[in-house]
Amino acid sequence: MVIEDKQLVDYISYLQDIKKFSAHTIKAYRQDITQFLNYMDKHNLAIQKEGIRDFISEIFIKTRNKTTVSRKIYAIKSFFIFLLKNGIIDKNPVDAISIPKIDKKIPEILTIEEMTAFLDQLPEKNFIQLRNKAIFELLYATGLRISELTHLKPTDIDFENRLLRVMGKGKKERIVPFNNTARDILSSYYREMKKTNKTSCDYIFVNMRGNRITERSIERILQDSYRQVMQSEKRVYPHLFRHSFATHLLQRGANLRIIQELLGHSNLSTTERYTSLNFSDLLRVYKKFHPREQ
């Protein structure tokens, strides 16, 4: 079995145009598949079960990480499924390879007390401080992925009804409510943004040059802010706010299916979607259970 460069190019186009995967996910798939093909070529191995097992074994020995191994197997298997469906191969050589079971990790979170203390002590005296506080309040108010937050536009925000239009993974759109606390600081930031003539950018959160703020910048600012405000060396990161958002709602009695909808998950291993969700139910549960909802 010989895999041509064009076949990988076609597969990447399929992920981008049909599956609507994010650029980050596509990059990971490309790297995993290319690494596999290069390994097989370097060691002059046929793309069969034995050669594939050799590759997987080497990856596990190097990383000792089941998650990494599973991701690579899944990427490779998906690639060959694509080739099979398009009649390029007549058998998937990865079918006989099982994906290792991943030990479930309990997500790290901030407690409600830690989150409240941090957010309440954040300064808001100038444009940068307002922006930072608005970002952190909105992350906790909505549970957005950091990539979703950095791509928010002013037109995605309904200040009156406290709703966001969010474009999630797979280009799937969802509506997410946010609380009064987040609306107040977001409104203050947006007014200041207009005063400083930084509205030429399409996105709501910008840097000092008026360009869209990057995910990496927010990660750095969050860690620095937490260290200064809380006098703590605890590692914090944007996805920690997403975990905290979901956990705090769950702890206060929110239905897991509602949380699934808010987070934009297509599947949760711990729940099944038996009925269609009524949007009014989502708003009612959010207002009842979010710790900062007034």
N, C-alpha and C positions, 0 to 999 in steps of 0.2 A: 504493500500500500504506500503510494507516494502522495504527499500533500503538497500542493502547489501554493505559491504566495497568493495567487488570485483568490483561492478558496478562503483563505483567512481574511483577505480584504472584503470579500463578499459577506462573510459572516459578521465582521465588524459593522458593515453597512446595515445588515439586518438588525443587529442590536440597537443601532442608532435610529434607524428610520422606522422599523416595525415595532420593536420591543420598547422603544423610547427610554432606554437605559440612560442613566446620568453619565457625564463624561468621566467621572471618577470610576464608576463601575466598569465602563468600557475599557478604560486604561488598564484596570486590574485584570480583566479577562484577556486582553491582548498580551500582557506581560506573562501571564500564567501559561497560555497556549504556546507562545513563542519560546518560553523557557523549556517546555516539554518537547517541542519539536527539535530545538537545538540539542537537547540532551540525547534524544534518539539518534540524531544525525552524527553527533560527536562520537558516540559509542557504537555506531553502526548497528543499531538495534532495529528489528522489525517492529512495526506498530501492532503489537499483539499483547496478549495478557501478560506474558513473562516480562517483556520489556517495560511495559507500563508499571508493573509491580516494582521493577528495579528503580525506576524514576521516583515512585512514591516513597520507597524505602529510603532513598538518599535524601529526599526532602525532609522526612521525619527525623532521620539521624542528625541532620544539620540544624533543624529548628526545634525539635521536641515539642511541637505545637500541633495539636489535633485540628485546631481551627484552620490553620494555614493549609494543612494537608487536605482537609475537606473542601476548602475553597478551590484548590487547584484541581482536585478530582471533578468537582462540579463544573468548573469552567471547561475542562477537557471533554467531559461527557456531553455537555451541551453543544460543544463544537461538532462532535461526531454525530449527534442527533440531527443537527442542521445538515450535515453532509449526507446522512442517510435519507432524510426527507426529500432532498434535492436530487437523489439518484446518483450521487457521486461515489458512494460506497454501498455495498449490499449487506453490511453487518457492522454493528457498533462494537469496536474492540474493547470498550470500557464497560460494557454491560456486566461483565463478570467481576468488576471491581466494586467493592462495597465502600461506602463512605463511613469513616469511623464515627462512633457516637460521641458527641460533644458533651462534656460535663457542664451542666447549667450553672452559670455564675449568678449570684444575687447581685443586682445592680447597686452600685454605690449611690448614695443620696446624701443631701444635706437634710437635717431635721427641719421641721417647721420653724423651730426656735432659731436655728442657725440661719435659715433663709431669711426670716423676718428681720433678724438683727442686722444682717448684711445689707439688705435692701433699704432698710429704714435709715441707716447711717451713711449711705452714699451721698456725697455732696452734689449740689446742682446749681452752682453759682455762675457757670459759663457754658458756652456752646458744647465743649468737649465733655464736661461733666454731665450736662443734660442728656447728651447723646448716649453716653455710657450707661447712665441709669435707665434710660428708656429701653435700651437693648436688653439689659438684665431683667427689668420688670416684665418686658414682653416675652422673653424666653420662659420665665416662670409662669406667667399668666396663660400661656398658650401651649407650652411643650413643643414648640417648633424645633425642627432640625436647624442647625446653624446655617446650612446652605439655603434653607427656605427663608430664613430671616434676612440674610444678606441680599436676597433677590426680591424682597418686598418693594413695591412701588407705592407712592402716595395714593394712586388710584385703586390700590388693593385694600385701602383702609376706610371703613365706614365708622367715623368717629361717633356719630349720633347713636347708632345702634350697637356700637362696640363689637364689630365683626371684622374679621380679616378674610380676604380671598387668598388662599394659599395654593401654590402649584407644587405638589409633592413629587415623590418618586414615580417614575413612569408617566410623567406629565399628567398626573391625576389631580384634579382640582377639588378642594374641599373648603368649607366655610368653618372658621374657628372663632368662637367668642373670646373677648378679653375683658378684664375687670376695670372698674373705675380708677383704681390706683394707676394701672398701666395707661389708661386713656389720658389721665391728667398730665403725667410726665411726658407722654408721647406728644400731646398737644403743645406743651411748653417747648419741647425740643423742636417741633416742626415750625412754630412761630419764630424761634431763634434762627432756625435754618434759613427762613425767608429773609430775615433781617440781614444776615451775613452773606446774602446773595449766593447761596450754595444750592440753589434749586435747579441749576442747569442739568444736573445728573438725573437720570430716570429713576434712581432708587432712593428710598427714604433714608437709609443710613449711609453717611458719607464720611470721608476723612477730611483733614484740614485743607486738602487741595480740591475738595469738591467731587472726588471720585468715589465710586462704590467702595465701602470698607470691606476688607478681605476677612475671610474666616480666620486666617492665622493671626491677624491683628486683634480680633475679638478674643481669641484664646489667650493671647499675651496680656491684653488689657484686663481681662477677667481675673487672671491669676495675680497680677500686680495689685488690682483693686482689692481683692479679698485679703491679700497679705497686709495691705496698709490699713484697711478698715477693721479687720477682725484680729489683727496682730497674731496671725496664724500661718504656719507653713503648710497647712493642709492643701493637697493638690485638688484644684477645682478646674472644671472645663465646661464648655457649653452643654455637652450632652448630659452632664450631671444634673442640669436644670430640667432637662426633659425627663430623666428618671425620677427626679424629685417631684415634678408636676404630677406624673402618673401615680406615683406611690402615695403622695399626700391625698389625692382624690380617692384612691382606693381605701386608704386608711380611714377616711371620713365617711365611707359608705357608698361611694359612687359605683355604679354598675360597670363591670369590666368591658362590656360591649360598647358603652358610651365612651369610655376611655380609648378603646380601639379606634372609634370614629374620630375622636379629637386628635389622636396621634397620626392618623392617616395610614394605619397598618392595614394591609390587605389580608393578612392572616395573623392569628395569634395561636400558638400551640396550646395555650391554656383556656381557650374559649372557642365557641362556635357561634356563628351568626344565624340564629334560628328565624328571626323575623326582620323585616325592613325597619330601619330606624326613623322615627318621627323627629323632625328637626326641633320641634317645640320641646320634646322630651330632652334633647341634648342641651338646650339653653337652660331649661329648668334645673337639670342636674348640675350643670356647671355653676349656676348662681347659688345653688344650695350648698355645694361641697368645696368650692375652691377657697383656700384659707384667706386670700386677700380680696375676695368678692365682698363688697359692702352693700 
